[in-house]
Amino acid sequence: MGKEKGSPLTWLAAVSGIFFAVLLLIVDPLIAGAPWWTEPELWIPLAFPLLPWLGIAGAMAWLGRAATSWLPALVFSSIVLAAGVIPGFFWTLLLFDVFPNSASPQIPMAVSLCAGAALIVLGVVAGGRAIFRRLTKARPTAAN
């Protein structure tokens, strides 16, 4: 797996970003009964918290295109999902403020928090892997 043309690893971060956007923009509001798209005055306030996330998701999707192994691809994908905690939090507050009878299951927040926890584990794995590689390269081989 890796750098072959069309490898799934190169698109993992972009697919994760699209998945999270659909979850945040469509699935969660539909389940909650908060159709934000029917309220044009909400479009700009709801777009504002998305801007930092869109920047992070775009950067990770661009960097993910260079992924040569599963670990960096998973890290970039997890960063995209974990960074969604910011817009997920604000969207929940804004939608509840406009639609007080809505009952959001907060799926985007749960996905973001789980991705953040996975990112911590992946960071430990990546660090351990790098340390192990350096130690094995630093060991002199015994001359016979």
C-alpha positions as CSV (number, residue, x, y, z in Angstrom):
1,M,0.0,0.0,0.0
2,G,1.1,3.5,-0.5
3,K,2.1,5.7,-3.3
4,E,0.4,3.8,-6.2
5,K,-1.8,5.9,-8.3
6,G,-5.3,5.9,-6.9
7,S,-4.4,4.3,-3.6
8,P,-7.1,4.6,-0.9
9,L,-4.6,6.0,1.5
10,T,-4.1,9.1,-0.5
11,W,-7.8,9.9,-0.3
12,L,-8.5,8.9,3.3
13,A,-8.3,12.4,4.8
14,A,-10.5,13.9,2.0
15,V,-13.1,11.2,2.5
16,S,-13.0,11.7,6.3
17,G,-13.6,15.4,5.7
18,I,-16.6,14.8,3.4
19,F,-18.0,12.2,5.8
20,F,-17.8,14.7,8.7
21,A,-19.3,17.5,6.7
22,V,-22.3,15.3,5.7
23,L,-22.7,14.2,9.3
24,L,-22.6,17.8,10.7
25,L,-24.5,19.6,7.9
26,I,-27.2,17.0,7.1
27,V,-27.5,13.9,9.3
28,D,-27.3,15.4,12.7
29,P,-29.8,18.3,12.0
30,L,-32.2,15.9,10.3
31,I,-32.2,13.6,13.3
32,A,-32.5,16.5,15.7
33,G,-35.4,18.1,13.8
34,A,-33.4,21.3,13.2
35,P,-33.6,22.1,9.4
36,W,-31.2,25.0,9.4
37,W,-31.4,25.3,5.6
38,T,-34.9,26.6,5.9
39,E,-33.6,29.7,7.9
40,P,-31.5,31.9,5.5
41,E,-30.5,34.2,8.4
42,L,-28.6,31.2,9.9
43,W,-26.4,30.5,7.0
44,I,-23.7,33.1,7.8
45,P,-23.6,32.4,11.6
46,L,-23.4,28.7,11.0
47,A,-20.7,29.1,8.3
48,F,-18.4,31.1,10.6
49,P,-17.4,28.1,12.9
50,L,-16.8,26.0,9.8
51,L,-14.1,28.2,8.4
52,P,-11.2,27.0,10.7
53,W,-12.3,23.4,10.2
54,L,-12.4,23.8,6.4
55,G,-8.9,25.2,6.5
56,I,-7.6,22.3,8.6
57,A,-9.6,19.7,6.6
58,G,-8.2,21.1,3.3
59,A,-4.7,21.1,4.5
60,M,-4.9,17.6,5.8
61,A,-6.5,16.4,2.6
62,W,-3.7,18.0,0.6
63,L,-1.0,16.5,2.9
64,G,-2.8,13.1,2.8
65,R,-2.2,12.9,-0.9
66,A,1.4,12.3,-0.1
67,A,0.8,9.5,2.5
68,T,3.0,6.6,1.8
69,S,1.9,4.3,4.6
70,W,-1.2,3.7,6.7
71,L,0.0,5.6,9.8
72,P,0.3,9.1,8.3
73,A,-2.9,8.6,6.4
74,L,-4.7,7.7,9.6
75,V,-3.1,10.6,11.4
76,F,-4.3,13.1,8.8
77,S,-7.7,11.6,8.7
78,S,-8.0,11.7,12.5
79,I,-6.9,15.3,12.6
80,V,-9.7,16.2,10.1
81,L,-12.3,14.4,12.3
82,A,-10.9,15.7,15.7
83,A,-10.8,19.3,14.5
84,G,-14.5,19.0,13.9
85,V,-15.1,19.4,17.6
86,I,-15.0,23.2,17.2
87,P,-17.8,23.6,14.6
88,G,-19.7,20.7,16.1
89,F,-19.9,22.5,19.4
90,F,-20.9,25.8,17.9
91,W,-23.4,24.2,15.6
92,T,-25.1,22.4,18.5
93,L,-25.4,25.6,20.4
94,L,-26.6,27.7,17.5
95,L,-29.1,25.1,16.3
96,F,-30.5,24.6,19.8
97,D,-30.8,28.3,20.2
98,V,-32.9,28.6,17.0
99,F,-34.7,25.3,17.4
100,P,-35.3,24.9,21.1
101,N,-37.4,21.8,20.7
102,S,-34.7,20.0,18.8
103,A,-32.9,17.1,20.3
104,S,-29.5,16.7,18.8
105,P,-27.8,13.4,19.4
106,Q,-24.5,15.2,19.0
107,I,-23.1,12.6,16.7
108,P,-20.4,15.0,15.2
109,M,-19.2,15.7,18.7
110,A,-18.9,12.0,19.6
111,V,-17.0,11.4,16.3
112,S,-14.6,14.3,16.9
113,L,-13.9,13.2,20.5
114,C,-13.3,9.6,19.5
115,A,-11.0,10.7,16.6
116,G,-9.1,12.9,19.1
117,A,-8.6,9.9,21.4
118,A,-7.5,7.8,18.5
119,L,-5.1,10.5,17.4
120,I,-3.4,10.4,20.8
121,V,-3.0,6.7,20.5
122,L,-1.7,7.1,16.9
123,G,0.8,9.7,18.1
124,V,2.2,7.2,20.7
125,V,2.4,4.5,18.0
126,A,4.1,6.8,15.6
127,G,6.5,8.0,18.2
128,G,7.3,4.5,19.3
129,R,7.8,3.4,15.7
130,A,10.2,6.3,15.1
131,I,12.2,5.5,18.2
132,F,12.4,1.8,17.4
133,R,13.6,2.6,13.9
134,R,16.3,5.0,15.1
135,L,17.5,2.5,17.7
136,T,17.7,-0.3,15.2
137,K,19.7,1.9,12.8
138,A,22.0,3.1,15.6
139,R,23.0,-0.4,16.7
140,P,26.3,-1.5,15.1
141,T,26.2,-4.9,13.5
142,A,28.7,-7.4,14.9
143,A,31.6,-8.1,12.6
144,N,32.3,-11.8,12.2
